[in-house]
Amino acid sequence: MASGATPHFHNQMGLAAIEVGAREFMCIGSLPPFDHPHIFIDMGADTETVCPYCSTLYKHNPKLAETDSIPAQAAWHEEAA
């Protein structure tokens, strides 16, 4: 993933699970300013993982682009200052 920015995802909605297209990403928990430390998660060969801060279950969906998620609003993009 050195060719671009690491995708960031959040669980502001309080969902049981979020599907993501990336195996390496950052979880921010909730939306700023209530986010937790942005933690790097690497699924490796696994198909799902849990964030150690907010306990969000992330499931890899190979049909999604790396920056996409289900639901789509779980993908977070920092606004330019």
VEXZA-367738 format. One record per residue: residue in three letters; z, y, x of N, C-alpha, C in turn. Coordinates in pm, whole numbers, padded with zeros to 5 digits, always signed. Layout:
ALAZYXZYXZYX/...
END
This chain:
MET+00000-00121+00081+00000+00000+00000+00000+00126+00085/ALA-00031+00116+00211-00030+00231+00299-00140+00330+00266/SER-00237+00290+00187-00350+00376+00157-00319+00483+00053/GLY-00205+00474-00016-00174+00573-00118-00025+00582-00141/ALA+00011+00664-00237+00152+00683-00270+00208+00561-00342/THR+00336+00539-00327+00404+00428-00393+00426+00464-00540/PRO+00384+00380-00633+00405+00410-00775+00554+00414-00809/HIS+00590+00501-00902+00726+00515-00949+00731+00480-01098/PHE+00835+00407-01138+00853+00370-01278+00996+00400-01322/HIS+01015+00422-01452+01148+00450-01506+01167+00375-01636/ASN+01292+00371-01682+01322+00305-01809+01404+00399-01897/GLN+01354+00519-01914+01418+00619-02000+01434+00566-02143/MET+01345+00477-02183+01344+00426-02320+01449+00318-02343/GLY+01509+00265-02238+01610+00161-02250+01554+00026-02294/LEU+01435-00007-02247+01369-00132-02286+01427-00252-02213/ALA+01413-00370-02271+01460-00493-02208+01377-00526-02085/ALA+01247-00495-02086+01159-00525-01973+01041-00428-01971/ILE+00986-00407-01852+00868-00323-01833+00769-00402-01749/GLU+00644-00405-01793+00537-00469-01716+00475-00365-01624/VAL+00452-00404-01499+00392-00313-01402+00279-00384-01328/GLY+00183-00305-01281+00072-00361-01207+00099-00375-01059/ALA+00201-00307-01009+00234-00310-00866+00340-00415-00836/ARG+00332-00471-00717+00438-00560-00670+00536-00483-00580/GLU+00492-00368-00530+00576-00280-00450+00577-00144-00518/PHE+00696-00095-00553+00707+00029-00629+00847+00086-00615/MET+00868+00203-00674+00999+00267-00676+01049+00269-00820/CYS+01177+00235-00837+01242+00252-00967+01329+00376-00958/ILE+01318+00464-01059+01400+00585-01059+01504+00582-01171/GLY+01506+00474-01249+01605+00458-01355+01567+00535-01479/SER+01613+00658-01487+01585+00746-01599+01504+00865-01548/LEU+01463+00950-01637+01387+01068-01595+01479+01170-01530/PRO+01428+01246-01430+01508+01353-01369+01551+01453-01476/PRO+01668+01506-01469+01763+01502-01357+01863+01387-01367/PHE+01843+01292-01454+01937+01182-01473+01895+01054-01401/ASP+01802+01066-01307+01753+00951-01233+01858+00900-01135/HIS+01845+00771-01098+01931+00717-00993+01854+00729-00862/PRO+01916+00698-00747+01840+00703-00622+01711+00623-00636/HIS+01603+00680-00589+01472+00615-00602+01467+00497-00506/ILE+01478+00378-00562+01491+00256-00482+01357+00184-00471/PHE+01322+00145-00349+01200+00070-00325+01223-00075-00364/ILE+01132-00129-00442+01140-00269-00486+01013-00340-00442/ASP+01030-00454-00379+00919-00538-00335+00936-00674-00399/MET+00848-00709-00493+00856-00838-00562+00816-00955-00473/GLY+00741-00927-00369+00690-01036-00287+00602-01126-00371/ALA+00625-01256-00367+00545-01351-00444+00602-01374-00585/ASP+00719-01314-00613+00780-01332-00745+00700-01260-00852/THR+00721-01298-00976+00651-01233-01088+00742-01138-01165/GLU+00872-01138-01132+00962-01042-01195+01081-01015-01104/THR+01144-00900-01125+01260-00859-01045+01345-00763-01127/VAL+01469-00747-01087+01562-00658-01155+01604-00547-01060/CYS+01604-00423-01108+01651-00311-01028+01802-00324-01011/PRO+01853-00317-00886+01997-00331-00865+02079-00211-00915/TYR+02015-00097-00940+02087+00020-00989+02098+00022-01141/CYS+01985+00004-01210+01986+00023-01356+01963-00106-01434/SER+01943-00217-01364+01924-00349-01425+01797-00361-01509/THR+01700-00274-01487+01573-00286-01556+01499-00409-01504/LEU+01449-00490-01595+01369-00607-01558+01223-00563-01550/TYR+01164-00579-01433+01023-00548-01412+00946-00679-01401/LYS+00835-00687-01476+00750-00805-01474+00611-00765-01423/HIS+00560-00839-01326+00427-00809-01274+00320-00857-01372/ASN+00226-00767-01401+00112-00799-01486-00014-00773-01403/PRO-00080-00879-01353-00196-00860-01265-00315-00794-01333/LYS-00314-00783-01465-00424-00718-01536-00414-00566-01530/LEU-00299-00513-01489-00278-00369-01483-00313-00315-01344/ALA-00357-00190-01339-00375-00122-01211-00236-00097-01151/GLU-00228-00077-01020-00099-00062-00953-00014+00051-01010/THR-00075+00155-01059+00002+00269-01110+00026+00262-01261/ASP-00017+00155-01325-00004+00142-01470+00115+00056-01509/SER+00159+00076-01633+00272-00001-01686+00255-00020-01835/ILE+00329-00114-01888+00340-00133-02033+00488-00126-02065/PRO+00531-00023-02135+00454+00085-02196+00406+00187-02092/ALA+00298+00255-02124+00237+00350-02031+00332+00463-01991/GLN+00423+00503-02081+00513+00615-02050+00620+00578-01948/ALA+00629+00450-01904+00724+00411-01802+00677+00449-01662/ALA+00550+00483-01646+00498+00530-01516+00535+00676-01502/TRP+00593+00711-01386+00637+00849-01362+00555+00911-01252/HIS+00510+01035-01276+00433+01110-01177+00502+01245-01158/GLU+00548+01271-01038+00617+01397-01010+00518+01512-01022/GLU+00560+01616-01092+00474+01731-01109+00472+01814-00982/ALA+00357+01870-00949+00345+01955-00830+00428+02081-00847/ALA+00490+02122-00740+00575+02242-00745+00493+02368-00736/
END
